[in-house]
């Protein structure tokens, strides 16, 4: 059998021509659910259209996207109008979409919205529950796949910012059935064993189905219950999962999460040096200010003739002491005069002073006799005179 082989390019071109000849494929109207959606910086849109059993790649050029009245997202159900053609280079066929309209929301997207609303109402997203990320963590836990670009990016960024950083990797599946439970168990294990000061929960981008473990309730509640602060870095910058809303901090990418968790010690050293330089400049200014004040003081009369100031102060002190002494002497003199006056009054009132004028005091066993009614016949009384005492009998 002598058959000449054809090239791959020739085969792909043949298939492309055959597809182009089919009028049915030139105008197709297909419904399905959007997956792996990507809006390229050129304005073109790339995505997959799928149903329960199959999928097909789609592209919508910038010239056609201008007619859209909504923003396509993963999980949306849409109807697309376009042409089926073969991309010769890759040997794949795809729909080149001319128009697109919404046809409801996909099942996964609907579940996502329902859970998001439920947890938001319970307060799991509230800022008051967010824990502060430590400034200089001693150990950083990383929950992600043990292979792939994510862990390499985290290691590269972390060690570049701090060569002595300690990363503790706990490998977990990041997509597929059962991944959510294993991620939740890993978070609990990290907390029970106190294995880290902060946890990075990370994976690369993907479709809504690929990211679904991070939209499961069991993962959301494990993040909320964690005593260790958690940084969520799931998907690309435009991807938002339930884990992002519950986490203490959301990073747009795994590399950004490493930057948020690991302090750049070189930048920190520069800050310290800048502070030192600023303090040094401030100190020099302070010393210069004090020197100027000193010179100003030294130029004054008081510092030129210090003895004048001392003598003035001494004279003022002497004057104050003299005034105090004079005041004290006057007080003492007044007190002496008052004391003599009081002693004179006391002396005038003394019974002995009365006796000296020729009087006597009569007493019996009951005390001084003040009235004749106190006297009785034959009573013996005691008489006190200035020069002594004597007894007398009443007749």
C-alpha positions in Angstrom: 0.0 0.0 0.0 1.8 3.1 -1.3 0.1 6.1 0.4 1.9 9.4 0.8 1.5 10.8 4.3 0.2 14.3 4.9 1.4 16.8 7.6 -0.5 17.6 10.7 -1.1 21.1 9.4 -2.6 19.7 6.2 -4.9 17.5 8.2 -6.0 20.3 10.5 -6.7 22.5 7.5 -8.7 19.8 5.8 -10.9 19.4 8.9 -11.3 23.2 9.2 -12.4 23.4 5.6 -14.9 20.5 6.1 -16.3 22.2 9.2 -16.5 25.5 7.3 -18.5 23.8 4.5 -21.2 22.7 7.0 -23.8 25.5 6.9 -25.3 24.2 10.2 -22.0 24.9 12.0 -21.8 28.4 10.5 -24.6 29.6 12.7 -25.2 27.7 15.9 -27.2 28.8 18.9 -26.0 27.0 22.0 -26.9 27.1 25.6 -24.7 26.1 28.5 -22.9 27.2 31.7 -19.8 29.4 31.6 -16.6 27.9 33.1 -12.9 29.0 33.2 -13.9 32.5 32.1 -11.0 34.9 31.3 -11.3 38.5 30.1 -8.0 39.1 28.4 -6.3 42.5 28.5 -6.8 42.8 24.8 -10.5 42.8 25.3 -11.2 39.3 24.0 -13.1 36.8 26.2 -12.1 33.2 26.5 -14.3 30.6 28.3 -15.7 27.1 28.3 -19.4 26.3 27.7 -20.6 23.1 29.3 -23.6 21.1 30.3 -23.9 17.9 32.5 -22.1 15.7 29.9 -19.8 17.7 27.7 -18.0 21.0 27.1 -16.7 23.1 24.3 -14.2 26.0 24.2 -15.4 29.4 23.2 -13.9 32.8 22.2 -15.6 36.2 21.8 -13.5 38.9 20.2 -13.4 42.5 21.5 -15.5 43.7 18.5 -18.4 41.4 19.7 -18.1 42.0 23.5 -19.1 45.6 23.0 -22.7 44.4 22.5 -23.0 42.7 25.9 -25.3 44.2 28.5 -24.0 42.1 31.4 -20.6 40.9 32.7 -20.1 37.2 32.1 -18.9 35.1 35.1 -18.2 31.5 36.0 -21.4 29.7 36.8 -23.6 31.8 34.6 -26.0 30.0 32.2 -26.0 31.7 28.8 -27.1 31.3 25.2 -24.4 32.0 22.6 -24.8 32.6 18.9 -21.7 32.0 16.8 -19.7 29.8 14.4 -17.9 26.6 15.0 -14.5 26.5 13.5 -11.1 24.7 13.9 -8.1 26.5 15.3 -5.5 24.9 13.0 -2.4 25.5 15.2 -3.8 23.5 18.2 -6.1 21.2 16.2 -9.1 22.1 18.4 -12.5 23.2 17.4 -14.3 26.0 19.3 -17.3 28.4 19.0 -16.4 31.9 17.8 -19.2 33.8 19.6 -21.0 36.7 17.9 -23.6 37.4 20.6 -24.4 36.2 24.1 -27.4 36.5 26.4 -28.1 35.4 30.0 -30.0 32.3 30.6 -30.1 32.2 34.4 -27.4 31.3 37.0 -25.7 28.0 37.2 -26.3 25.6 40.1 -22.9 26.1 41.7 -23.1 29.8 41.5 -26.5 29.7 43.1 -25.2 27.6 45.9 -22.3 30.1 46.3 -24.7 33.0 46.6 -27.0 31.2 49.1 -24.1 30.2 51.4 -22.6 33.7 51.2 -25.9 35.3 52.2 -26.3 32.8 55.1 -22.9 33.2 56.6 -23.0 37.0 56.1 -26.3 37.1 58.1 -24.6 35.0 60.9 -21.8 37.6 61.1 -18.9 35.5 59.9 -17.7 38.2 57.6 -17.9 41.0 60.2 -14.7 43.1 60.7 -15.0 42.9 64.4 -14.1 39.2 64.3 -11.0 39.8 62.2 -7.7 39.0 64.0 -4.6 41.2 63.5 -1.8 39.7 61.4 1.4 39.6 63.6 4.2 41.9 62.6 7.1 39.5 62.9 5.6 35.9 63.1 8.1 33.2 64.2 6.4 30.5 62.1 4.1 30.7 59.1 1.9 27.8 58.2 1.1 27.2 54.6 -1.9 25.1 53.5 -1.8 24.4 49.8 -0.8 21.6 47.4 2.7 20.3 48.0 3.5 20.7 44.3 3.0 23.4 41.8 3.8 27.1 41.4 1.8 28.3 44.5 4.2 26.8 47.1 7.2 27.8 45.0 6.0 31.4 44.8 5.4 31.6 48.5 8.8 30.2 49.3 10.6 32.5 46.9 8.8 35.6 48.1 9.2 34.7 51.8 12.9 33.9 51.7 13.6 37.0 49.6 12.0 39.2 52.2 13.5 37.3 55.1 16.1 34.5 54.6 15.5 33.3 58.1 11.7 32.9 57.8 10.4 29.6 59.0 7.7 28.1 56.8 5.6 25.0 57.9 3.9 23.4 54.9 0.9 21.2 55.5 -0.1 19.7 52.1 -3.8 19.6 51.4 -5.8 18.9 48.2 -7.0 22.2 46.8 -9.7 20.8 44.5 -11.9 17.8 44.0 -14.3 15.8 46.2 -13.4 15.8 49.9 -10.9 18.6 49.6 -13.0 20.9 51.8 -13.0 18.5 54.7 -9.3 18.0 54.5 -8.6 21.7 54.4 -10.8 22.2 57.5 -9.1 19.4 59.3 -5.7 20.9 58.5 -6.8 24.3 60.0 -8.0 22.6 63.1 -4.7 20.6 63.4 -2.6 23.7 63.1 -4.6 25.3 65.9 -4.6 22.3 68.2 -0.8 21.8 67.9 -0.1 25.6 67.8 2.1 25.1 64.8 2.1 28.7 63.4 1.6 32.3 64.3 -0.2 33.0 61.0 -1.6 30.7 58.3 -1.6 31.2 54.5 -4.4 29.3 52.8 -3.6 29.4 49.1 -4.1 27.9 45.6 -3.9 29.1 42.0 -6.7 30.3 39.8 -9.3 28.2 38.2 -13.0 27.8 37.4 -15.8 28.0 40.0 -15.7 24.2 40.1 -11.9 24.2 40.8 -12.2 26.7 43.6 -15.3 25.1 45.1 -13.6 23.5 48.2 -13.0 27.1 49.3 -16.7 27.9 49.0 -17.8 25.1 51.3 -19.3 25.8 54.7 -17.0 23.4 56.6 -14.0 25.5 55.4 -15.6 28.8 56.2 -16.4 27.7 59.8 -12.9 26.3 60.4 -11.4 29.6 59.3 -13.9 31.5 61.6 -13.1 29.3 64.6 -9.3 29.5 64.1 -7.4 31.2 66.9 -4.5 31.6 64.5 -4.9 34.5 62.0 -5.5 33.3 58.5 -4.6 35.0 55.2 -6.7 33.7 52.2 -5.0 33.7 48.8 -7.3 31.7 46.6 -7.3 32.1 42.8 -6.5 35.3 40.9 -7.1 38.9 41.9 -10.6 38.8 40.4 -11.6 35.5 42.1 -13.6 35.8 45.4 -14.4 32.8 47.5 -16.3 32.3 50.7 -12.9 31.7 52.4 -11.8 35.2 51.3 -14.8 36.8 53.1 -14.3 34.9 56.4 -10.5 35.1 56.5 -8.8 37.7 58.7 -7.1 39.1 55.6 -7.5 38.5 51.8 -4.6 38.6 49.4 -5.1 38.8 45.7 -2.5 36.2 45.0 -0.3 33.6 46.9 2.7 35.8 46.3 0.9 38.8 47.8 0.0 36.7 50.8 3.6 35.9 51.4 4.4 39.7 51.2 1.7 40.4 53.8 2.8 37.6 56.2 6.6 38.1 56.0 8.2 41.4 57.0 10.9 42.6 54.6 13.8 42.8 57.0 15.9 44.8 54.5 13.2 47.5 54.4 12.9 47.3 58.2 16.6 47.8 58.5 16.4 50.9 56.2 13.6 52.3 58.3 15.6 51.8 61.5 18.6 53.5 59.9 16.4 56.4 58.7 15.0 56.8 62.3 18.6 56.8 63.7 19.6 59.5 61.2 16.6 61.6 62.0 17.3 61.3 65.8 20.9 62.2 65.1 19.9 65.3 63.2 17.4 66.2 65.9 20.0 65.7 68.6 22.4 68.0 66.8 19.7 70.7 66.5 18.9 70.3 70.2 22.6 70.7 71.2 22.9 73.8 68.9 19.9 75.3 70.5 21.2 74.7 74.0 24.6 76.1 73.0 22.9 79.3 71.8 20.9 79.6 75.0 24.1 79.1 77.0 25.9 81.8 75.1 23.0 84.2 75.5 23.0 83.6 79.3 26.7 84.0 79.5 26.4 87.4 77.7 24.1 88.8 80.4 25.2 91.0 83.4 24.3 88.3 85.9 26.8 85.9 84.4 29.5 88.6 83.8 29.4 89.7 87.5 28.1 86.6 89.4 29.2 88.1 92.8 26.9 91.0 92.3 24.0 88.6 92.0 25.2 86.6 95.0 25.6 89.7 97.2 22.1 91.0 96.2 20.6 87.7 97.1 22.5 87.6 100.4 21.3 91.1 101.4 17.8 90.1 100.6 18.1 87.0 102.8 19.6 89.1 105.6 16.8 91.5 105.5 14.2 88.7 105.7 16.1 87.1 108.6 16.2 90.5 110.5 12.5 91.1 109.9 11.7 87.6 111.3 14.0 88.2 114.4 12.4 91.6 115.1 8.9 90.2 114.7 9.8 87.3 117.1 11.3 89.7 119.8 8.1 91.8 119.7 6.0 88.7 120.1 8.0 87.6 123.1 7.8 91.0 124.7 4.0 91.1 124.3 3.7 87.6 125.8 5.9 88.7 128.9 3.7 91.7 129.5 0.5 89.6 129.4 2.1 87.0 131.7 3.0 89.7 134.4 -0.5 91.2 134.2 -2.1 87.7 134.7 0.2 86.9 137.6 -0.7 90.2 139.3 -4.4 89.5 139.0 -3.9 86.0 140.4 -1.9 87.4 143.3 -4.6 89.9 144.1 -7.2 87.1 144.3 -5.0 84.9 146.5 -6.4 84.0 150.0 -3.0 84.6 151.5 -3.0 88.1 150.3 -6.3 88.6 152.2 -4.8 87.2 155.4 -2.0 89.7 155.3 -4.5 92.5 155.7 -5.6 91.2 159.2 -8.3 88.7 158.3 -8.4 84.9 159.2 -10.1 81.9 157.8 -12.4 79.7 160.0 -12.7 76.0 159.1 -14.3 72.9 160.6 -14.3 69.3 159.4 -16.8 70.2 156.7 -14.6 73.0 155.2 -14.5 76.8 155.3 -17.2 78.4 157.5 -18.9 81.1 155.5 -22.0 81.8 157.8 -22.7 81.9 161.5 -25.5 79.5 160.9 -22.8 76.9 160.5 -21.6 77.5 164.1 -22.9 75.6 167.2 -22.2 76.0 170.9 -19.0 74.3 172.1 -17.9 73.7 168.4 -14.1 73.6 168.0 -13.0 75.5 164.8 -9.6 76.0 163.2 -8.5 79.6 162.5 -5.8 80.3 159.9 -3.8 83.6 160.2 -1.0 84.9 158.0 1.6 83.7 160.5 0.0 80.4 161.5 -3.0 78.5 162.7 -4.9 78.2 166.1 -8.0 76.5 167.5 -11.1 78.3 169.1 -14.2 77.1 171.0 -17.6 78.6 170.3 -19.4 79.9 173.5 
